[in-house]
Amino acid sequence: MSPLSAIGIGALGGAVCYVSVSVIKTRFKYDDSLDAFGVHGVGGTIGALATGLFAQKAVNPAGADGLFFGNAGLLGSQAAAVGVTAAYAAAVTWLLLKILDKVMGLRVTEEDEVIGLDDTQHRESAYTLLD
């Protein structure tokens, strides 16, 4: 794709990731302390789909044209790849969580949560300047 398209996609991706991390995560109250889904999941999806829109053989002769340059098939391929990748990631995540739950458990006790995970799990104190 052209540099101008890439800049536009980057700006759109950044804005959508910001909304995903700051608004959607708060609204749906899901636990993503490193914002992996809001940044990599959402941003990757935007980038993959945008490739299906803006790709140009004029820029990369070995590639393919996107929807805006006459090839709707590339957008379909990109959307299918996003769907398969999301399904694979969800299935593997579910399987790993099931295994971890059986081996060591996924939750700490309520008492550990009240005391704080820094102390009970890591034997460290956060924000010691406030003491």
N, CA, C and O atoms as a printed pandas DataFrame, in Angstrom:
     atom_number atom_name residue_name chain_id  residue_number  x_coord  y_coord  z_coord
0              1         N          MET        A               1    0.839   -1.178    0.000
1              2        CA          MET        A               1    0.000    0.000    0.000
2              3         C          MET        A               1    0.875    1.228    0.000
3              4         O          MET        A               1    2.070    1.159    0.290
4              5         N          SER        A               2    0.285    2.326   -0.320
5              6        CA          SER        A               2    1.063    3.564   -0.400
6              7         C          SER        A               2    1.369    4.079    1.006
7              8         O          SER        A               2    0.678    3.740    1.966
8              9         N          PRO        A               3    2.408    4.897    1.112
9             10        CA          PRO        A               3    2.726    5.468    2.421
10            11         C          PRO        A               3    1.565    6.280    3.015
11            12         O          PRO        A               3    1.343    6.247    4.225
12            13         N          LEU        A               4    0.837    6.998    2.177
13            14        CA          LEU        A               4   -0.299    7.779    2.673
14            15         C          LEU        A               4   -1.379    6.863    3.249
15            16         O          LEU        A               4   -1.956    7.167    4.293
16            17         N          SER        A               5   -1.658    5.738    2.571
17            18        CA          SER        A               5   -2.626    4.771    3.102
18            19         C          SER        A               5   -2.145    4.208    4.433
19            20         O          SER        A               5   -2.926    4.059    5.373
20            21         N          ALA        A               6   -0.854    3.897    4.506
21            22        CA          ALA        A               6   -0.294    3.343    5.739
22            23         C          ALA        A               6   -0.413    4.328    6.903
23            24         O          ALA        A               6   -0.704    3.932    8.032
24            25         N          ILE        A               7   -0.191    5.588    6.625
25            26        CA          ILE        A               7   -0.329    6.610    7.676
26            27         C          ILE        A               7   -1.778    6.688    8.148
27            28         O          ILE        A               7   -2.040    6.759    9.349
28            29         N          GLY        A               8   -2.711    6.676    7.211
29            30        CA          GLY        A               8   -4.131    6.699    7.573
30            31         C          GLY        A               8   -4.546    5.478    8.383
31            32         O          GLY        A               8   -5.284    5.593    9.361
32            33         N          ILE        A               9   -4.066    4.311    7.970
33            34        CA          ILE        A               9   -4.392    3.081    8.699
34            35         C          ILE        A               9   -3.787    3.129   10.100
35            36         O          ILE        A               9   -4.427    2.723   11.070
36            37         N          GLY        A              10   -2.561    3.622   10.204
37            38        CA          GLY        A              10   -1.923    3.750   11.515
38            39         C          GLY        A              10   -2.701    4.684   12.434
39            40         O          GLY        A              10   -2.882    4.388   13.615
40            41         N          ALA        A              11   -3.155    5.798   11.902
41            42        CA          ALA        A              11   -3.941    6.745   12.697
42            43         C          ALA        A              11   -5.269    6.130   13.124
43            44         O          ALA        A              11   -5.673    6.257   14.280
44            45         N          LEU        A              12   -5.941    5.470   12.201
45            46        CA          LEU        A              12   -7.203    4.807   12.535
46            47         C          LEU        A              12   -6.977    3.696   13.563
47            48         O          LEU        A              12   -7.716    3.588   14.542
48            49         N          GLY        A              13   -5.955    2.876   13.333
49            50        CA          GLY        A              13   -5.654    1.788   14.269
50            51         C          GLY        A              13   -5.342    2.306   15.657
51            52         O          GLY        A              13   -5.807    1.751   16.653
52            53         N          GLY        A              14   -4.559    3.365   15.725
53            54        CA          GLY        A              14   -4.227    3.953   17.028
54            55         C          GLY        A              14   -5.460    4.462   17.752
55            56         O          GLY        A              14   -5.611    4.247   18.955
56            57         N          ALA        A              15   -6.337    5.133   17.031
57            58        CA          ALA        A              15   -7.559    5.670   17.638
58            59         C          ALA        A              15   -8.480    4.545   18.108
59            60         O          ALA        A              15   -9.030    4.607   19.207
60            61         N          VAL        A              16   -8.643    3.521   17.276
61            62        CA          VAL        A              16   -9.523    2.406   17.648
62            63         C          VAL        A              16   -8.933    1.634   18.830
63            64         O          VAL        A              16   -9.676    1.222   19.721
64            65         N          CYS        A              17   -7.625    1.433   18.855
65            66        CA          CYS        A              17   -6.989    0.755   19.994
66            67         C          CYS        A              17   -7.161    1.570   21.278
67            68         O          CYS        A              17   -7.417    1.011   22.345
68            69         N          TYR        A              18   -7.021    2.881   21.171
69            70        CA          TYR        A              18   -7.211    3.732   22.347
70            71         C          TYR        A              18   -8.624    3.578   22.901
71            72         O          TYR        A              18   -8.804    3.423   24.109
72            73         N          VAL        A              19   -9.613    3.619   22.036
73            74        CA          VAL        A              19  -11.003    3.448   22.473
74            75         C          VAL        A              19  -11.205    2.058   23.062
75            76         O          VAL        A              19  -11.894    1.900   24.069
76            77         N          SER        A              20  -10.609    1.061   22.440
77            78        CA          SER        A              20  -10.743   -0.303   22.937
78            79         C          SER        A              20  -10.185   -0.440   24.348
79            80         O          SER        A              20  -10.799   -1.071   25.208
80            81         N          VAL        A              21   -9.022    0.152   24.581
81            82        CA          VAL        A              21   -8.368    0.037   25.894
82            83         C          VAL        A              21   -9.034    0.923   26.935
83            84         O          VAL        A              21   -9.213    0.495   28.075
84            85         N          SER        A              22   -9.402    2.132   26.576
85            86        CA          SER        A              22   -9.888    3.078   27.574
86            87         C          SER        A              22  -11.394    3.049   27.788
87            88         O          SER        A              22  -11.856    3.389   28.878
88            89         N          VAL        A              23  -12.163    2.663   26.806
89            90        CA          VAL        A              23  -13.623    2.711   26.935
90            91         C          VAL        A              23  -14.222    1.305   26.986
91            92         O          VAL        A              23  -14.954    0.976   27.919
92            93         N          ILE        A              24  -13.915    0.482   25.995
93            94        CA          ILE        A              24  -14.567   -0.825   25.893
94            95         C          ILE        A              24  -14.148   -1.743   27.031
95            96         O          ILE        A              24  -14.989   -2.440   27.598
96            97         N          LYS        A              25  -12.860   -1.758   27.378
97            98        CA          LYS        A              25  -12.403   -2.604   28.490
98            99         C          LYS        A              25  -13.088   -2.200   29.793
99           100         O          LYS        A              25  -13.457   -3.059   30.594
100          101         N          THR        A              26  -13.256   -0.923   30.002
101          102        CA          THR        A              26  -13.933   -0.438   31.200
102          103         C          THR        A              26  -15.412   -0.806   31.189
103          104         O          THR        A              26  -15.955   -1.217   32.215
104          105         N          ARG        A              27  -16.062   -0.665   30.051
105          106        CA          ARG        A              27  -17.490   -0.960   29.957
106          107         C          ARG        A              27  -17.783   -2.444   30.164
107          108         O          ARG        A              27  -18.726   -2.793   30.874
108          109         N          PHE        A              28  -16.982   -3.321   29.551
109          110        CA          PHE        A              28  -17.231   -4.763   29.650
110          111         C          PHE        A              28  -16.520   -5.412   30.830
111          112         O          PHE        A              28  -16.754   -6.583   31.129
112          113         N          LYS        A              29  -15.647   -4.653   31.507
113          114        CA          LYS        A              29  -14.970   -5.093   32.729
114          115         C          LYS        A              29  -14.238   -6.421   32.563
115          116         O          LYS        A              29  -14.353   -7.306   33.410
116          117         N          TYR        A              30  -13.483   -6.559   31.467
117          118        CA          TYR        A              30  -12.677   -7.766   31.311
118          119         C          TYR        A              30  -11.255   -7.484   31.777
119          120         O          TYR        A              30  -10.775   -6.353   31.710
120          121         N          ASP        A              31  -10.593   -8.529   32.248
121          122        CA          ASP        A              31   -9.261   -8.410   32.830
122          123         C          ASP        A              31   -8.211   -8.554   31.729
123          124         O          ASP        A              31   -8.036   -9.638   31.172
124          125         N          ASP        A              32   -7.525   -7.478   31.420
125          126        CA          ASP        A              32   -6.454   -7.485   30.437
126          127         C          ASP        A              32   -5.419   -6.468   30.892
127          128         O          ASP        A              32   -5.321   -5.370   30.345
128          129         N          SER        A              33   -4.648   -6.855   31.906
129          130        CA          SER        A              33   -3.749   -5.904   32.556
130          131         C          SER        A              33   -2.697   -5.334   31.605
131          132         O          SER        A              33   -2.244   -4.208   31.809
132          133         N          LEU        A              34   -2.306   -6.062   30.598
133          134        CA          LEU        A              34   -1.305   -5.566   29.650
134          135         C          LEU        A              34   -1.928   -5.025   28.367
135          136         O          LEU        A              34   -1.211   -4.640   27.443
136          137         N          ASP        A              35   -3.257   -4.996   28.305
137          138        CA          ASP        A              35   -3.994   -4.502   27.137
138          139         C          ASP        A              35   -3.605   -5.237   25.855
139          140         O          ASP        A              35   -3.578   -4.642   24.778
140          141         N          ALA        A              36   -3.306   -6.525   25.974
141          142        CA          ALA        A              36   -2.907   -7.320   24.814
142          143         C          ALA        A              36   -4.033   -7.404   23.789
143          144         O          ALA        A              36   -3.792   -7.231   22.595
144          145         N          PHE        A              37   -5.256   -7.667   24.238
145          146        CA          PHE        A              37   -6.363   -7.755   23.296
146          147         C          PHE        A              37   -6.667   -6.393   22.689
147          148         O          PHE        A              37   -6.825   -6.279   21.473
148          149         N          GLY        A              38   -6.752   -5.364   23.518
149          150        CA          GLY        A              38   -7.111   -4.033   23.040
150          151         C          GLY        A              38   -6.112   -3.455   22.062
151          152         O          GLY        A              38   -6.485   -2.665   21.195
152          153         N          VAL        A              39   -4.847   -3.832   22.183
153          154        CA          VAL        A              39   -3.827   -3.303   21.283
154          155         C          VAL        A              39   -3.533   -4.294   20.150
155          156         O          VAL        A              39   -3.687   -3.962   18.974
156          157         N          HIS        A              40   -3.113   -5.497   20.506
157          158        CA          HIS        A              40   -2.689   -6.444   19.467
158          159         C          HIS        A              40   -3.872   -7.097   18.761
159          160         O          HIS        A              40   -3.856   -7.244   17.539
160          161         N          GLY        A              41   -4.886   -7.487   19.507
161          162        CA          GLY        A              41   -6.050   -8.119   18.886
162          163         C          GLY        A              41   -6.818   -7.150   18.010
163          164         O          GLY        A              41   -7.094   -7.431   16.844
164          165         N          VAL        A              42   -7.158   -6.013   18.578
165          166        CA          VAL        A              42   -7.928   -5.012   17.834
166          167         C          VAL        A              42   -7.072   -4.359   16.750
167          168         O          VAL        A              42   -7.511   -4.225   15.608
168          169         N          GLY        A              43   -5.859   -3.956   17.101
169          170        CA          GLY        A              43   -4.985   -3.312   16.118
170          171         C          GLY        A              43   -4.606   -4.241   14.981
171          172         O          GLY        A              43   -4.553   -3.817   13.827
172          173         N          GLY        A              44   -4.342   -5.498   15.288
173          174        CA          GLY        A              44   -4.015   -6.473   14.250
174          175         C          GLY        A              44   -5.174   -6.713   13.305
175          176         O          GLY        A              44   -4.989   -6.854   12.097
176          177         N          THR        A              45   -6.376   -6.758   13.870
177          178        CA          THR        A              45   -7.570   -6.938   13.037
178          179         C          THR        A              45   -7.764   -5.748   12.100
179          180         O          THR        A              45   -8.051   -5.924   10.916
180          181         N          ILE        A              46   -7.607   -4.549   12.630
181          182        CA          ILE        A              46   -7.724   -3.343   11.794
182          183         C          ILE        A              46   -6.690   -3.386   10.669
183          184         O          ILE        A              46   -7.019   -3.132    9.510
184          185         N          GLY        A              47   -5.449   -3.704   11.007
185          186        CA          GLY        A              47   -4.387   -3.737   10.002
186          187         C          GLY        A              47   -4.603   -4.798    8.945
187          188         O          GLY        A              47   -4.379   -4.555    7.759
188          189         N          ALA        A              48   -5.039   -5.982    9.371
189          190        CA          ALA        A              48   -5.259   -7.070    8.410
190          191         C          ALA        A              48   -6.402   -6.738    7.453
191          192         O          ALA        A              48   -6.298   -6.960    6.246
192          193         N          LEU        A              49   -7.490   -6.205    8.002
193          194        CA          LEU        A              49   -8.617   -5.846    7.130
194          195         C          LEU        A              49   -8.274   -4.660    6.231
195          196         O          LEU        A              49   -8.684   -4.617    5.071
196          197         N          ALA        A              50   -7.531   -3.709    6.761
197          198        CA          ALA        A              50   -7.149   -2.547    5.954
198          199         C          ALA        A              50   -6.239   -2.956    4.794
199          200         O          ALA        A              50   -6.277   -2.341    3.729
200          201         N          THR        A              51   -5.430   -3.985    4.998
201          202        CA          THR        A              51   -4.611   -4.498    3.896
202          203         C          THR        A              51   -5.510   -4.963    2.754
203          204         O          THR        A              51   -5.199   -4.750    1.582
204          205         N          GLY        A              52   -6.622   -5.597    3.104
205          206        CA          GLY        A              52   -7.565   -6.039    2.083
206          207         C          GLY        A              52   -8.270   -4.897    1.370
207          208         O          GLY        A              52   -8.861   -5.090    0.308
208          209         N          LEU        A              53   -8.206   -3.723    1.948
209          210        CA          LEU        A              53   -8.815   -2.544    1.319
210          211         C          LEU        A              53   -7.818   -1.753    0.481
211          212         O          LEU        A              53   -8.135   -1.332   -0.631
212          213         N          PHE        A              54   -6.608   -1.550    1.015
213          214        CA          PHE        A              54   -5.676   -0.580    0.442
214          215         C          PHE        A              54   -4.484   -1.166   -0.309
215          216         O          PHE        A              54   -3.699   -0.402   -0.871
216          217         N          ALA        A              55   -4.313   -2.474   -0.345
217          218        CA          ALA        A              55   -3.155   -3.055   -1.020
218          219         C          ALA        A              55   -3.148   -2.666   -2.502
219          220         O          ALA        A              55   -4.198   -2.557   -3.137
220          221         N          GLN        A              56   -1.935   -2.458   -3.039
221          222        CA          GLN        A              56   -1.796   -2.044   -4.442
222          223         C          GLN        A              56   -0.651   -2.794   -5.104
223          224         O          GLN        A              56    0.467   -2.821   -4.589
224          225         N          LYS        A              57   -0.935   -3.398   -6.237
225          226        CA          LYS        A              57    0.135   -4.025   -7.009
226          227         C          LYS        A              57    1.080   -2.976   -7.576
227          228         O          LYS        A              57    2.232   -3.279   -7.887
228          229         N          ALA        A              58    0.601   -1.742   -7.710
229          230        CA          ALA        A              58    1.469   -0.671   -8.201
230          231         C          ALA        A              58    2.603   -0.396   -7.209
231          232         O          ALA        A              58    3.685    0.038   -7.604
232          233         N          VAL        A              59    2.353   -0.648   -5.936
233          234        CA          VAL        A              59    3.363   -0.450   -4.901
234          235         C          VAL        A              59    4.180   -1.732   -4.716
235          236         O          VAL        A              59    5.397   -1.678   -4.537
236          237         N          ASN        A              60    3.505   -2.879   -4.759
237          238        CA          ASN        A              60    4.161   -4.176   -4.583
238          239         C          ASN        A              60    3.686   -5.121   -5.686
239          240         O          ASN        A              60    2.659   -5.781   -5.525
240          241         N          PRO        A              61    4.406   -5.198   -6.789
241          242        CA          PRO        A              61    3.974   -6.040   -7.916
242          243         C          PRO        A              61    3.810   -7.518   -7.553
243          244         O          PRO        A              61    3.069   -8.233   -8.228
244          245         N          ALA        A              62    4.482   -7.987   -6.506
245          246        CA          ALA        A              62    4.359   -9.386   -6.087
246          247         C          ALA        A              62    3.108   -9.611   -5.246
247          248         O          ALA        A              62    2.759  -10.755   -4.954
248          249         N          GLY        A              63    2.432   -8.537   -4.854
249          250        CA          GLY        A              63    1.249   -8.641   -4.002
250          251         C          GLY        A              63   -0.038   -8.711   -4.798
251          252         O          GLY        A              63   -0.079   -9.269   -5.894
252          253         N          ALA        A              64   -1.073   -8.144   -4.240
253          254        CA          ALA        A              64   -2.393   -8.133   -4.885
254          255         C          ALA        A              64   -3.049   -6.788   -4.621
255          256         O          ALA        A              64   -2.715   -6.101   -3.656
256          257         N          ASP        A              65   -3.977   -6.423   -5.480
257          258        CA          ASP        A              65   -4.760   -5.211   -5.258
258          259         C          ASP        A              65   -5.839   -5.493   -4.218
259          260         O          ASP        A              65   -6.366   -6.602   -4.138
260          261         N          GLY        A              66   -6.161   -4.470   -3.420
261          262        CA          GLY        A              66   -7.239   -4.570   -2.442
262          263         C          GLY        A              66   -8.560   -4.106   -3.031
263          264         O          GLY        A              66   -8.651   -3.806   -4.221
264          265         N          LEU        A              67   -9.573   -4.051   -2.196
265          266        CA          LEU        A              67  -10.928   -3.695   -2.624
266          267         C          LEU        A              67  -10.976   -2.345   -3.338
267          268         O          LEU        A              67  -11.651   -2.209   -4.358
268          269         N          PHE        A              68  -10.271   -1.355   -2.814
269          270        CA          PHE        A              68  -10.309   -0.018   -3.410
270          271         C          PHE        A              68   -9.587    0.054   -4.752
271          272         O          PHE        A              68   -9.638    1.072   -5.443
272          273         N          PHE        A              69   -8.909   -1.044   -5.113
273          274        CA          PHE        A              69   -8.196   -1.070   -6.387
274          275         C          PHE        A              69   -8.696   -2.226   -7.253
275          276         O          PHE        A              69   -7.981   -2.724   -8.123
276          277         N          GLY        A              70   -9.946   -2.644   -6.994
277          278        CA          GLY        A              70  -10.619   -3.569   -7.880
278          279         C          GLY        A              70  -10.624   -5.039   -7.516
279          280         O          GLY        A              70  -11.072   -5.858   -8.319
280          281         N          ASN        A              71  -10.140   -5.411   -6.329
281          282        CA          ASN        A              71  -10.065   -6.824   -5.979
282          283         C          ASN        A              71  -10.727   -7.074   -4.623
283          284         O          ASN        A              71  -10.078   -6.973   -3.582
284          285         N          ALA        A              72  -12.002   -7.397   -4.641
285          286        CA          ALA        A              72  -12.724   -7.685   -3.399
286          287         C          ALA        A              72  -12.265   -8.991   -2.764
287          288         O          ALA        A              72  -12.450   -9.193   -1.564
288          289         N          GLY        A              73  -11.672   -9.876   -3.552
289          290        CA          GLY        A              73  -11.231  -11.176   -3.047
290          291         C          GLY        A              73  -10.188  -11.069   -1.959
291          292         O          GLY        A              73  -10.185  -11.880   -1.033
292          293         N          LEU        A              74   -9.292  -10.080   -2.045
293          294        CA          LEU        A              74   -8.264   -9.933   -1.022
294          295         C          LEU        A              74   -8.886   -9.592    0.325
295          296         O          LEU        A              74   -8.459  -10.118    1.353
296          297         N          LEU        A              75   -9.887   -8.721    0.332
297          298        CA          LEU        A              75  -10.558   -8.394    1.589
298          299         C          LEU        A              75  -11.212   -9.644    2.184
299          300         O          LEU        A              75  -11.158   -9.855    3.395
300          301         N          GLY        A              76  -11.823  -10.462    1.344
301          302        CA          GLY        A              76  -12.419  -11.708    1.816
302          303         C          GLY        A              76  -11.377  -12.641    2.401
303          304         O          GLY        A              76  -11.603  -13.254    3.445
304          305         N          SER        A              77  -10.242  -12.751    1.737
305          306        CA          SER        A              77   -9.149  -13.599    2.248
306          307         C          SER        A              77   -8.628  -13.082    3.584
307          308         O          SER        A              77   -8.378  -13.861    4.504
308          309         N          GLN        A              78   -8.468  -11.774    3.685
309          310        CA          GLN        A              78   -7.991  -11.185    4.937
310          311         C          GLN        A              78   -9.007  -11.405    6.066
311          312         O          GLN        A              78   -8.629  -11.729    7.192
312          313         N          ALA        A              79  -10.286  -11.228    5.758
313          314        CA          ALA        A              79  -11.331  -11.443    6.769
314          315         C          ALA        A              79  -11.358  -12.901    7.217
315          316         O          ALA        A              79  -11.520  -13.184    8.404
316          317         N          ALA        A              80  -11.203  -13.819    6.280
317          318        CA          ALA        A              80  -11.165  -15.245    6.637
318          319         C          ALA        A              80   -9.957  -15.542    7.519
319          320         O          ALA        A              80  -10.070  -16.291    8.489
320          321         N          ALA        A              81   -8.810  -14.966    7.193
321          322        CA          ALA        A              81   -7.606  -15.170    7.993
322          323         C          ALA        A              81   -7.793  -14.630    9.410
323          324         O          ALA        A              81   -7.364  -15.257   10.377
324          325         N          VAL        A              82   -8.434  -13.467    9.531
325          326        CA          VAL        A              82   -8.713  -12.902   10.854
326          327         C          VAL        A              82   -9.622  -13.844   11.646
327          328         O          VAL        A              82   -9.383  -14.098   12.827
328          329         N          GLY        A              83  -10.661  -14.358   10.993
329          330        CA          GLY        A              83  -11.582  -15.265   11.674
330          331         C          GLY        A              83  -10.919  -16.553   12.132
331          332         O          GLY        A              83  -11.131  -16.999   13.259
332          333         N          VAL        A              84  -10.113  -17.153   11.256
333          334        CA          VAL        A              84   -9.415  -18.391   11.609
334          335         C          VAL        A              84   -8.417  -18.138   12.738
335          336         O          VAL        A              84   -8.309  -18.940   13.666
336          337         N          THR        A              85   -7.696  -17.035   12.660
337          338        CA          THR        A              85   -6.729  -16.704   13.701
338          339         C          THR        A              85   -7.415  -16.481   15.045
339          340         O          THR        A              85   -6.931  -16.954   16.074
340          341         N          ALA        A              86   -8.532  -15.767   15.044
341          342        CA          ALA        A              86   -9.273  -15.530   16.290
342          343         C          ALA        A              86   -9.796  -16.843   16.875
343          344         O          ALA        A              86   -9.719  -17.055   18.085
344          345         N          ALA        A              87  -10.320  -17.717   16.031
345          346        CA          ALA        A              87  -10.826  -19.009   16.502
346          347         C          ALA        A              87   -9.691  -19.852   17.079
347          348         O          ALA        A              87   -9.845  -20.465   18.136
348          349         N          TYR        A              88   -8.564  -19.883   16.393
349          350        CA          TYR        A              88   -7.399  -20.637   16.872
350          351         C          TYR        A              88   -6.914  -20.081   18.220
351          352         O          TYR        A              88   -6.680  -20.842   19.159
352          353         N          ALA        A              89   -6.767  -18.769   18.310
353          354        CA          ALA        A              89   -6.302  -18.155   19.558
354          355         C          ALA        A              89   -7.269  -18.433   20.702
355          356         O          ALA        A              89   -6.837  -18.715   21.820
356          357         N          ALA        A              90   -8.566  -18.357   20.439
357          358        CA          ALA        A              90   -9.559  -18.631   21.487
358          359         C          ALA        A              90   -9.496  -20.090   21.920
359          360         O          ALA        A              90   -9.548  -20.376   23.116
360          361         N          ALA        A              91   -9.386  -21.012   20.980
361          362        CA          ALA        A              91   -9.349  -22.437   21.318
362          363         C          ALA        A              91   -8.094  -22.796   22.111
363          364         O          ALA        A              91   -8.176  -23.513   23.108
364          365         N          VAL        A              92   -6.941  -22.306   21.678
365          366        CA          VAL        A              92   -5.701  -22.612   22.387
366          367         C          VAL        A              92   -5.694  -21.959   23.769
367          368         O          VAL        A              92   -5.243  -22.569   24.738
368          369         N          THR        A              93   -6.184  -20.737   23.865
369          370        CA          THR        A              93   -6.269  -20.068   25.165
370          371         C          THR        A              93   -7.165  -20.855   26.107
371          372         O          THR        A              93   -6.805  -21.072   27.264
372          373         N          TRP        A              94   -8.329  -21.285   25.630
373          374        CA          TRP        A              94   -9.253  -22.063   26.454
374          375         C          TRP        A              94   -8.575  -23.347   26.936
375          376         O          TRP        A              94   -8.659  -23.695   28.114
376          377         N          LEU        A              95   -7.903  -24.047   26.020
377          378        CA          LEU        A              95   -7.238  -25.295   26.381
378          379         C          LEU        A              95   -6.147  -25.067   27.424
379          380         O          LEU        A              95   -6.062  -25.804   28.406
380          381         N          LEU        A              96   -5.321  -24.060   27.218
381          382        CA          LEU        A              96   -4.255  -23.768   28.182
382          383         C          LEU        A              96   -4.811  -23.372   29.546
383          384         O          LEU        A              96   -4.278  -23.780   30.578
384          385         N          LEU        A              97   -5.879  -22.580   29.554
385          386        CA          LEU        A              97   -6.486  -22.210   30.834
386          387         C          LEU        A              97   -7.059  -23.421   31.546
387          388         O          LEU        A              97   -6.945  -23.517   32.768
388          389         N          LYS        A              98   -7.668  -24.344   30.826
389          390        CA          LYS        A              98   -8.191  -25.578   31.433
390          391         C          LYS        A              98   -7.055  -26.393   32.042
391          392         O          LYS        A              98   -7.177  -26.893   33.160
392          393         N          ILE        A              99   -5.959  -26.527   31.313
393          394        CA          ILE        A              99   -4.819  -27.277   31.831
394          395         C          ILE        A              99   -4.252  -26.596   33.075
395          396         O          ILE        A              99   -4.007  -27.254   34.086
396          397         N          LEU        A             100   -4.046  -25.292   33.003
397          398        CA          LEU        A             100   -3.519  -24.558   34.165
398          399         C          LEU        A             100   -4.456  -24.648   35.369
399          400         O          LEU        A             100   -4.002  -24.779   36.506
400          401         N          ASP        A             101   -5.750  -24.578   35.119
401          402        CA          ASP        A             101   -6.713  -24.670   36.208
402          403         C          ASP        A             101   -6.609  -26.017   36.909
403          404         O          ASP        A             101   -6.684  -26.087   38.135
404          405         N          LYS        A             102   -6.438  -27.084   36.137
405          406        CA          LYS        A             102   -6.312  -28.426   36.733
406          407         C          LYS        A             102   -4.988  -28.596   37.472
407          408         O          LYS        A             102   -4.946  -29.229   38.527
408          409         N          VAL        A             103   -3.911  -28.038   36.929
409          410        CA          VAL        A             103   -2.581  -28.236   37.504
410          411         C          VAL        A             103   -2.348  -27.363   38.731
411          412         O          VAL        A             103   -1.866  -27.850   39.754
412          413         N          MET        A             104   -2.683  -26.084   38.638
413          414        CA          MET        A             104   -2.343  -25.177   39.739
414          415         C          MET        A             104   -3.461  -24.222   40.132
415          416         O          MET        A             104   -3.321  -23.491   41.112
416          417         N          GLY        A             105   -4.547  -24.208   39.408
417          418        CA          GLY        A             105   -5.635  -23.287   39.711
418          419         C          GLY        A             105   -5.415  -21.935   39.086
419          420         O          GLY        A             105   -4.281  -21.515   38.857
420          421         N          LEU        A             106   -6.511  -21.255   38.810
421          422        CA          LEU        A             106   -6.422  -19.944   38.168
422          423         C          LEU        A             106   -6.694  -18.789   39.123
423          424         O          LEU        A             106   -6.402  -17.637   38.802
424          425         N          ARG        A             107   -7.248  -19.086   40.285
425          426        CA          ARG        A             107   -7.631  -18.024   41.214
426          427         C          ARG        A             107   -6.830  -18.129   42.499
427          428         O          ARG        A             107   -6.459  -19.222   42.927
428          429         N          VAL        A             108   -6.571  -17.000   43.099
429          430        CA          VAL        A             108   -6.016  -16.979   44.444
430          431         C          VAL        A             108   -7.187  -16.935   45.422
431          432         O          VAL        A             108   -8.333  -16.741   45.017
432          433         N          THR        A             109   -6.901  -17.113   46.691
433          434        CA          THR        A             109   -7.967  -17.070   47.683
434          435         C          THR        A             109   -8.459  -15.639   47.858
435          436         O          THR        A             109   -7.772  -14.682   47.502
436          437         N          GLU        A             110   -9.649  -15.514   48.406
437          438        CA          GLU        A             110  -10.200  -14.178   48.655
438          439         C          GLU        A             110   -9.314  -13.430   49.653
439          440         O          GLU        A             110   -9.131  -12.218   49.541
440          441         N          GLU        A             111   -8.773  -14.151   50.616
441          442        CA          GLU        A             111   -7.880  -13.531   51.600
442          443         C          GLU        A             111   -6.642  -12.951   50.917
443          444         O          GLU        A             111   -6.218  -11.844   51.246
444          445         N          ASP        A             112   -6.057  -13.692   49.964
445          446        CA          ASP        A             112   -4.897  -13.183   49.224
446          447         C          ASP        A             112   -5.250  -11.921   48.435
447          448         O          ASP        A             112   -4.444  -10.995   48.349
448          449         N          GLU        A             113   -6.448  -11.886   47.864
449          450        CA          GLU        A             113   -6.879  -10.695   47.123
450          451         C          GLU        A             113   -7.017   -9.501   48.049
451          452         O          GLU        A             113   -6.625   -8.390   47.693
452          453         N          VAL        A             114   -7.576   -9.720   49.245
453          454        CA          VAL        A             114   -7.773   -8.625   50.199
454          455         C          VAL        A             114   -6.426   -8.091   50.680
455          456         O          VAL        A             114   -6.225   -6.878   50.748
456          457         N          ILE        A             115   -5.511   -8.988   51.011
457          458        CA          ILE        A             115   -4.181   -8.568   51.466
458          459         C          ILE        A             115   -3.441   -7.867   50.339
459          460         O          ILE        A             115   -2.763   -6.863   50.557
460          461         N          GLY        A             116   -3.577   -8.405   49.135
461          462        CA          GLY        A             116   -2.910   -7.834   47.959
462          463         C          GLY        A             116   -1.963   -8.837   47.344
463          464         O          GLY        A             116   -1.200   -9.497   48.049
464          465         N          LEU        A             117   -2.012   -8.952   46.030
465          466        CA          LEU        A             117   -1.205   -9.950   45.336
466          467         C          LEU        A             117    0.282   -9.630   45.359
467          468         O          LEU        A             117    1.108  -10.540   45.277
468          469         N          ASP        A             118    0.640   -8.346   45.471
469          470        CA          ASP        A             118    2.059   -8.009   45.566
470          471         C          ASP        A             118    2.680   -8.682   46.780
471          472         O          ASP        A             118    3.773   -9.242   46.692
472          473         N          ASP        A             119    1.988   -8.630   47.915
473          474        CA          ASP        A             119    2.510   -9.251   49.141
474          475         C          ASP        A             119    2.373  -10.766   49.125
475          476         O          ASP        A             119    3.335  -11.476   49.417
476          477         N          THR        A             120    1.184  -11.271   48.787
477          478        CA          THR        A             120    0.932  -12.704   48.930
478          479         C          THR        A             120    1.547  -13.554   47.830
479          480         O          THR        A             120    1.916  -14.699   48.089
480          481         N          GLN        A             121    1.669  -13.048   46.637
481          482        CA          GLN        A             121    2.177  -13.854   45.533
482          483         C          GLN        A             121    3.629  -13.540   45.173
483          484         O          GLN        A             121    4.377  -14.423   44.752
484          485         N          HIS        A             122    4.022  -12.274   45.341
485          486        CA          HIS        A             122    5.340  -11.853   44.867
486          487         C          HIS        A             122    6.287  -11.468   46.003
487          488         O          HIS        A             122    7.480  -11.260   45.783
488          489         N          ARG        A             123    5.748  -11.376   47.211
489          490        CA          ARG        A             123    6.545  -10.986   48.378
490          491         C          ARG        A             123    7.237   -9.648   48.161
491          492         O          ARG        A             123    8.389   -9.455   48.551
492          493         N          GLU        A             124    6.519   -8.738   47.539
493          494        CA          GLU        A             124    7.032   -7.396   47.291
494          495         C          GLU        A             124    5.979   -6.382   47.685
495          496         O          GLU        A             124    4.799   -6.713   47.798
496          497         N          SER        A             125    6.399   -5.161   47.892
497          498        CA          SER        A             125    5.469   -4.094   48.207
498          499         C          SER        A             125    5.492   -3.062   47.095
499          500         O          SER        A             125    6.550   -2.595   46.675
500          501         N          ALA        A             126    4.326   -2.724   46.639
501          502        CA          ALA        A             126    4.220   -1.672   45.637
502          503         C          ALA        A             126    3.901   -0.356   46.336
503          504         O          ALA        A             126    3.297   -0.349   47.408
504          505         N          TYR        A             127    4.295    0.727   45.744
505          506        CA          TYR        A             127    3.964    2.063   46.248
506          507         C          TYR        A             127    4.434    2.255   47.668
507          508         O          TYR        A             127    3.678    2.751   48.504
508          509         N          THR        A             128    5.662    1.877   47.963
509          510        CA          THR        A             128    6.189    1.986   49.328
510          511         C          THR        A             128    6.360    3.436   49.771
511          512         O          THR        A             128    6.500    3.698   50.966
512          513         N          LEU        A             129    6.350    4.368   48.846
513          514        CA          LEU        A             129    6.487    5.771   49.221
514          515         C          LEU        A             129    5.265    6.267   49.964
515          516         O          LEU        A             129    5.328    7.301   50.630
516          517         N          LEU        A             130    4.140    5.547   49.864
517          518        CA          LEU        A             130    2.912    5.975   50.524
518          519         C          LEU        A             130    2.848    5.532   51.978
519          520         O          LEU        A             130    1.956    5.970   52.705
520          521         N          ASP        A             131    3.756    4.685   52.421
521          522        CA          ASP        A             131    3.727    4.188   53.807
522          523         C          ASP        A             131    4.171    5.229   54.793
523          524         O          ASP        A             131    4.202    4.967   55.995
